Amino acid sequence: MIQQHKYQEGYKVEKIASLPFYTEGPATDIEGNIYCTTLSGGTILKIDSENNITEWAHSGCPNGQIILQGGDHLVCDVKLAAVTRFGNDGRFLKNEIQKYCSDKEFSCPNDLVTDNIGNLYFTDSVRRKGKICYVGIDGLQSILLEELDYPNGIILSHNQKILYVAESYQNRILKIELERPGKTSKVHVFAELPVHSSGKKENNLPDGLALDHNGNIWVAHYGMQSVHQLSQGGQLLVSIDVRMPLISNLCFVDHQTIVVTGGYGEPGPGGLFKIFLS
């Protein structure tokens, strides 16, 4: 486990919004608009290219969010215990799944990802009893893993054969090999992450994940004020100080630009940053 690390110099970090509520669920559409959720604020916000902010949709307690190829949004909502679907105009369409997956109850859907044909994976963020859930486009449901200590951010490798999941209270990233969609083959510890000097678990919780075009994994490290880049082998390559203590999530706008959500406390205030990699 890495006890100390150095922040990488030379990256430009720019604050693009101050918000009353802690933010999550960053996503970008094909027009370059940025979306984020506000959890306690109950809103999904839209930020255009000139950083104008509008309320795009409302939900109970929206968290992780992705935008599908057709423009619909899938959003994890803890208050509703559901993954919800919104149209590209912000209209609520339906609950994609709610409260039960494969006949097992879930309560805290946190983050989500779909593969290239639309099969859905999402995390149920509970201490020691957390799950990774699957909903296939054919209606098949399964629980990939159980008894995890707050599974959080989740992404798929470019070849769709590996899931990476942040297990927050173990301060590590898991690598889950898939035998086929919805079926686990092997599970490994992919990376142990840096530890906060306070020694308090709540100060070093890996949260959202993102994958760059080279297949490296980027980690939003809640409590560490950091975004980390990990190699495909799990080695820590870069740590960037985002100047916001509670980093929740991140996504790529393009190959060289990352949007980062989080805040200075919960339920707020919140912030939205960009990291420019070159």
QUIGIUR-V717688 format. One record per pair of residues at least 12 apart in sequence whose C-alpha atoms are under 10 Angstrom apart, sorted by the first residue. I is the first residue (numbers start at 1). J is the second residue. Records with the same first field share a line. If there is no record, write none. Layout:
I = J / J
//
This chain:
1 = 171 / 172 / 191 / 192 / 193 / 194 / 195
2 = 191 / 192 / 193 / 194 / 195 / 196 / 236
3 = 193 / 194 / 195 / 196 / 197 / 199
4 = 193 / 194 / 195 / 196 / 197
5 = 193 / 194 / 195 / 196 / 236 / 238 / 239
6 = 238 / 239 / 240 / 241
7 = 226 / 227 / 228 / 238 / 239 / 240 / 241
8 = 228 / 237 / 238 / 239 / 240 / 241
9 = 238 / 239 / 240 / 241
10 = 240 / 276 / 277 / 278
11 = 240 / 241 / 242 / 275 / 276 / 277 / 278
12 = 240 / 242 / 257 / 274 / 275 / 276 / 277 / 278
13 = 240 / 241 / 242 / 243 / 257 / 258 / 259 / 260 / 273 / 274 / 275 / 276 / 277
14 = 242 / 243 / 259 / 260 / 272 / 273 / 274 / 275 / 276
15 = 242 / 243 / 244 / 259 / 260 / 271 / 272 / 273 / 274 / 275
16 = 47 / 50 / 51 / 52 / 259 / 260 / 271 / 272 / 273 / 274
17 = 47 / 51 / 52 / 53 / 261 / 270 / 271 / 272 / 273 / 274
18 = 263 / 269 / 270 / 271 / 272 / 273
19 = 38 / 41 / 53 / 262 / 263 / 268 / 269 / 270 / 271 / 272
20 = 38 / 40 / 41 / 263 / 267 / 268 / 269 / 270 / 271
21 = 37 / 38 / 39 / 40 / 41 / 42 / 43 / 262 / 263 / 264 / 265 / 266 / 267 / 268 / 269 / 270 / 271
22 = 37 / 38 / 39 / 40 / 41 / 246 / 247 / 248 / 261 / 262 / 263 / 264 / 265 / 266 / 267 / 268 / 269 / 270 / 271 / 272
23 = 36 / 37 / 38 / 39 / 40 / 41 / 43 / 44 / 45 / 62 / 63 / 64 / 246 / 247 / 248 / 249 / 260 / 261 / 262 / 263 / 266 / 267 / 268 / 269 / 270 / 271 / 272
24 = 36 / 37 / 38 / 39 / 44 / 62 / 63 / 64 / 65 / 110 / 111 / 207 / 208 / 247 / 248 / 249 / 250 / 260 / 261 / 262 / 263 / 270 / 271 / 272
25 = 37 / 38 / 39 / 44 / 62 / 63 / 64 / 65 / 66 / 75 / 76 / 110 / 111 / 112 / 208 / 248 / 249 / 250 / 251 / 260 / 261 / 262
26 = 44 / 45 / 46 / 63 / 64 / 65 / 66 / 67 / 208 / 248 / 249 / 250 / 251 / 252 / 253 / 258 / 259 / 260 / 261 / 262 / 272
27 = 46 / 64 / 65 / 66 / 67 / 73 / 249 / 250 / 251 / 252 / 253 / 259 / 260
28 = 46 / 47 / 48 / 65 / 66 / 67 / 251 / 252 / 253 / 254 / 259
29 = 66 / 67 / 68 / 69 / 71 / 72 / 73 / 88 / 253
30 = 67 / 69 / 71 / 253
31 = 48 / 49
32 = 47 / 48 / 49 / 253 / 254
33 = 46 / 47 / 48 / 49 / 50 / 51 / 52 / 253
34 = 46 / 47 / 48 / 49 / 51 / 53 / 251 / 253 / 259
35 = 47 / 48 / 53 / 54 / 55 / 56 / 65 / 66 / 67 / 73 / 259
36 = 55 / 56 / 62 / 63 / 64 / 65 / 66 / 249 / 250 / 259 / 260 / 261 / 262 / 272
37 = 55 / 56 / 57 / 58 / 59 / 61 / 62 / 63 / 64 / 65 / 75 / 76 / 77 / 261
38 = 58 / 59 / 61 / 62 / 63 / 261 / 262 / 267 / 268 / 270
39 = 59 / 60 / 61 / 62 / 63 / 64 / 76 / 77 / 78 / 79 / 266 / 267 / 268
40 = 59 / 60 / 61 / 62 / 63 / 79 / 266 / 267 / 268
41 = 58 / 59 / 60 / 61 / 62 / 267 / 268
42 = 57 / 58 / 59 / 60 / 61 / 62 / 63 / 77 / 79
43 = 55 / 56 / 57 / 58 / 59 / 60 / 61 / 62 / 63
44 = 56 / 57 / 58 / 59 / 61 / 62 / 63 / 65 / 75 / 90
45 = 57 / 58 / 90
46 = 90
55 = 90
56 = 88 / 89 / 90 / 91
57 = 86 / 87 / 89 / 90 / 91 / 92
58 = 86 / 90 / 91 / 92
59 = 75 / 76 / 77 / 78 / 79 / 80 / 84 / 92
60 = 76 / 77 / 78 / 79 / 80 / 81 / 82
61 = 75 / 76 / 77 / 78 / 79 / 80 / 81
62 = 75 / 76 / 77 / 78 / 79 / 80 / 82 / 83 / 84 / 109 / 110
63 = 75 / 76 / 77 / 78 / 79 / 83 / 108 / 109 / 110 / 111 / 112 / 248 / 249
64 = 76 / 77 / 78 / 83 / 109 / 110 / 111 / 112 / 113 / 122 / 123 / 152 / 153 / 154 / 208 / 248 / 249
65 = 77 / 83 / 84 / 85 / 110 / 111 / 112 / 113
66 = 85 / 111 / 112 / 113 / 114 / 251
67 = 85 / 86 / 87 / 88 / 113 / 114
68 = 85 / 87 / 88 / 113 / 114 / 116 / 118
69 = 116 / 117 / 118
70 = 87 / 88
71 = 86 / 87 / 88 / 89
72 = 85 / 86 / 87 / 88 / 89 / 90 / 91 / 92 / 93
73 = 85 / 86 / 87 / 88 / 89 / 90 / 91 / 92 / 93
74 = 86 / 87 / 94 / 95 / 96 / 111 / 112 / 113 / 114 / 120
75 = 95 / 96 / 109 / 110 / 111 / 112
76 = 95 / 96 / 97 / 98 / 108 / 109 / 110 / 111 / 112 / 122 / 123 / 124
77 = 95 / 98 / 107 / 108 / 109 / 110 / 111
78 = 99 / 106 / 107 / 108 / 109 / 110 / 124 / 125
79 = 107 / 108 / 109
80 = 95 / 98 / 99 / 107 / 108 / 109
81 = 95 / 97 / 98 / 99 / 100 / 105 / 106 / 107 / 108 / 109 / 110 / 124
82 = 94 / 95 / 96 / 97 / 98 / 99 / 100 / 106 / 107 / 108 / 109 / 110
83 = 95 / 96 / 97 / 98 / 99 / 108 / 109 / 110 / 111 / 112 / 120 / 122
84 = 96 / 97 / 98
85 = 97
96 = 120 / 135
97 = 135
100 = 133 / 141
101 = 132 / 133 / 134 / 135 / 140 / 141 / 142 / 143
102 = 133 / 134 / 135 / 140 / 141 / 142 / 143
103 = 141 / 142 / 143
104 = 131 / 133 / 142 / 143
105 = 124 / 131
106 = 123 / 124 / 125 / 126 / 129 / 130 / 131 / 132 / 133
107 = 124 / 125 / 126 / 130 / 131
108 = 123 / 124 / 125 / 126 / 130 / 131 / 150 / 152
109 = 122 / 123 / 124 / 125 / 126 / 130 / 131 / 132 / 133 / 151 / 152
110 = 122 / 123 / 124 / 125 / 126 / 150 / 151 / 152 / 153 / 154 / 207 / 208
111 = 123 / 124 / 125 / 132 / 151 / 152 / 153 / 154 / 155 / 165 / 207 / 208 / 209 / 249
112 = 124 / 132 / 133 / 134 / 152 / 153 / 154 / 155 / 156 / 208
113 = 134 / 153 / 154 / 155 / 156 / 163
114 = 134 / 135 / 136 / 154 / 155 / 156 / 160
115 = 136 / 155 / 156 / 157 / 158 / 159 / 160 / 161 / 181
116 = 156 / 158 / 159 / 160
117 = 136 / 137
118 = 135 / 136 / 137 / 138
119 = 134 / 135 / 136 / 137 / 138 / 139 / 140 / 141 / 181 / 182
120 = 133 / 134 / 135 / 136 / 137 / 141 / 181 / 182
121 = 133 / 134 / 135 / 136 / 141 / 142 / 143 / 144 / 154 / 155 / 156 / 163 / 181 / 182
122 = 134 / 135 / 143 / 151 / 152 / 153 / 154 / 155 / 165
123 = 143 / 145 / 148 / 150 / 151 / 152 / 153 / 154 / 165 / 166 / 167
124 = 146 / 148 / 150 / 151 / 152
125 = 148 / 149 / 150 / 151 / 152 / 153 / 167 / 168
126 = 147 / 148 / 149 / 150 / 151 / 152 / 169
127 = 147 / 148 / 149 / 150 / 151 / 167 / 168 / 169
128 = 146 / 147 / 148 / 149 / 150 / 151 / 167 / 169 / 170
129 = 145 / 146 / 147 / 148 / 149 / 150 / 151
130 = 145 / 146 / 147 / 148 / 149 / 150 / 151 / 152 / 167
131 = 143 / 144 / 145 / 146 / 147 / 148 / 149 / 150 / 151 / 152
132 = 144 / 145 / 146 / 147 / 148 / 151 / 152 / 154 / 165 / 182
133 = 145 / 146 / 182
134 = 181 / 182 / 183
135 = 181 / 182
136 = 181 / 182
140 = 182
141 = 182
142 = 181 / 182 / 183
143 = 182 / 183 / 184
144 = 176 / 178 / 182 / 183 / 184 / 185
145 = 176 / 183 / 184 / 187
148 = 167 / 168 / 169 / 170
149 = 166 / 167 / 168 / 169 / 170 / 171
150 = 166 / 167 / 168 / 169 / 170 / 171 / 205 / 207
151 = 165 / 166 / 167 / 168 / 169 / 170 / 172 / 173 / 174 / 206 / 207
152 = 165 / 166 / 167 / 168 / 169 / 173 / 205 / 206 / 207 / 208 / 209 / 248 / 249
153 = 165 / 166 / 167 / 168 / 173 / 206 / 207 / 208 / 209 / 210 / 219 / 220 / 248 / 249 / 250
154 = 166 / 167 / 173 / 174 / 207 / 208 / 209 / 210
155 = 208 / 209 / 210 / 211 / 217
156 = 175 / 176 / 209 / 210 / 211 / 215
157 = 175 / 177 / 210 / 211 / 212 / 215 / 216 / 217 / 232
158 = 211 / 212 / 213 / 214 / 215
159 = 215
160 = 177 / 178 / 180 / 181
161 = 176 / 177 / 178 / 179 / 180 / 181 / 184 / 185
162 = 174 / 175 / 176 / 177 / 178 / 179 / 180 / 181 / 184 / 185 / 186 / 187
163 = 175 / 176 / 177 / 178 / 184 / 187
164 = 176 / 177 / 187 / 188 / 189 / 190 / 209 / 210 / 211 / 217
165 = 189 / 190 / 206 / 207 / 208 / 209
166 = 190 / 191 / 205 / 206 / 207 / 208 / 209 / 219 / 220 / 221
167 = 189 / 205 / 206 / 207
168 = 201 / 202 / 204 / 205 / 206 / 207 / 208 / 221 / 222
169 = 201 / 202 / 203 / 204 / 205 / 206 / 207
170 = 192 / 193 / 201 / 204 / 205 / 206
171 = 191 / 192 / 193 / 194 / 195 / 201 / 202 / 203 / 204 / 205 / 206 / 207 / 221
172 = 189 / 190 / 191 / 192 / 193 / 194 / 204 / 205 / 206 / 207
173 = 188 / 189 / 190 / 191 / 192 / 193 / 206 / 207 / 209 / 217 / 219 / 234
174 = 187 / 188 / 189 / 190 / 191 / 192 / 234
175 = 187 / 188 / 189 / 190 / 191 / 234
176 = 188 / 189 / 190
189 = 234
190 = 230 / 232 / 233 / 234 / 235
191 = 230 / 231 / 233 / 234 / 235 / 236
192 = 206 / 234 / 235 / 236
193 = 205 / 206 / 219 / 221 / 228 / 230 / 234 / 235 / 236
194 = 206 / 221 / 224 / 226 / 228 / 236 / 239
195 = 223 / 224
196 = 223 / 224 / 225
197 = 224
200 = 223
201 = 223
202 = 222 / 223 / 224
203 = 221 / 222 / 223 / 224 / 225 / 245 / 246
204 = 221 / 222 / 223 / 224 / 225 / 226 / 246
205 = 220 / 221 / 222 / 223 / 224 / 246 / 247 / 248
206 = 219 / 220 / 221 / 222 / 223 / 224 / 226 / 227 / 228 / 247 / 248 / 249
207 = 219 / 220 / 221 / 222 / 223 / 246 / 247 / 248 / 249 / 250
208 = 220 / 221 / 222 / 227 / 247 / 248 / 249 / 250 / 251 / 260 / 261
209 = 221 / 227 / 228 / 229 / 248 / 249 / 250 / 251
210 = 229 / 249 / 250 / 251 / 252 / 258
211 = 229 / 230 / 250 / 251 / 252
212 = 229 / 251 / 252 / 254 / 255 / 256 / 258
213 = 252 / 254 / 255 / 256
214 = 231 / 232 / 255
215 = 230 / 231 / 232
216 = 229 / 230 / 231 / 232 / 233 / 234 / 235 / 237
217 = 229 / 230 / 231 / 232 / 233 / 234 / 235 / 236 / 237
218 = 230 / 231 / 236 / 237 / 238 / 239 / 249 / 250 / 251 / 252 / 258
219 = 239 / 247 / 248 / 249 / 250 / 251
220 = 240 / 242 / 246 / 247 / 248 / 249 / 250 / 251 / 260 / 261 / 262
221 = 239 / 245 / 246 / 247 / 248 / 249
222 = 244 / 245 / 246 / 247 / 248 / 249 / 262 / 263
223 = 244 / 245 / 246 / 247 / 248 / 264 / 265
224 = 241 / 242 / 243 / 244 / 245 / 246 / 247
225 = 239 / 240 / 241 / 242 / 243 / 244 / 245 / 246 / 247 / 248 / 262 / 263 / 264
226 = 238 / 239 / 240 / 241 / 242 / 243 / 244 / 245 / 246 / 247 / 248
227 = 239 / 240 / 241 / 242 / 247 / 248 / 249 / 250 / 258 / 260 / 275
228 = 240 / 241
240 = 275
241 = 275
242 = 260 / 261 / 272 / 273 / 274 / 275
243 = 263 / 264 / 273
244 = 260 / 261 / 262 / 263 / 264 / 265 / 270 / 271 / 272 / 273
245 = 262 / 263 / 264 / 265
246 = 261 / 262 / 263 / 264 / 265 / 266 / 270 / 271
247 = 260 / 261 / 262 / 263 / 264 / 270 / 271 / 272
248 = 260 / 261 / 262 / 263
249 = 261 / 262
250 = 262 / 272 / 273 / 274 / 275
251 = 274
252 = 274 / 275
253 = 274
254 = 276
255 = 276 / 277 / 278
256 = 275 / 276 / 277 / 278
257 = 274 / 275 / 276 / 277 / 278
258 = 273 / 274 / 275 / 276 / 277
259 = 272 / 273 / 274 / 275 / 276
260 = 272 / 273 / 274 / 275
261 = 273 / 274
//
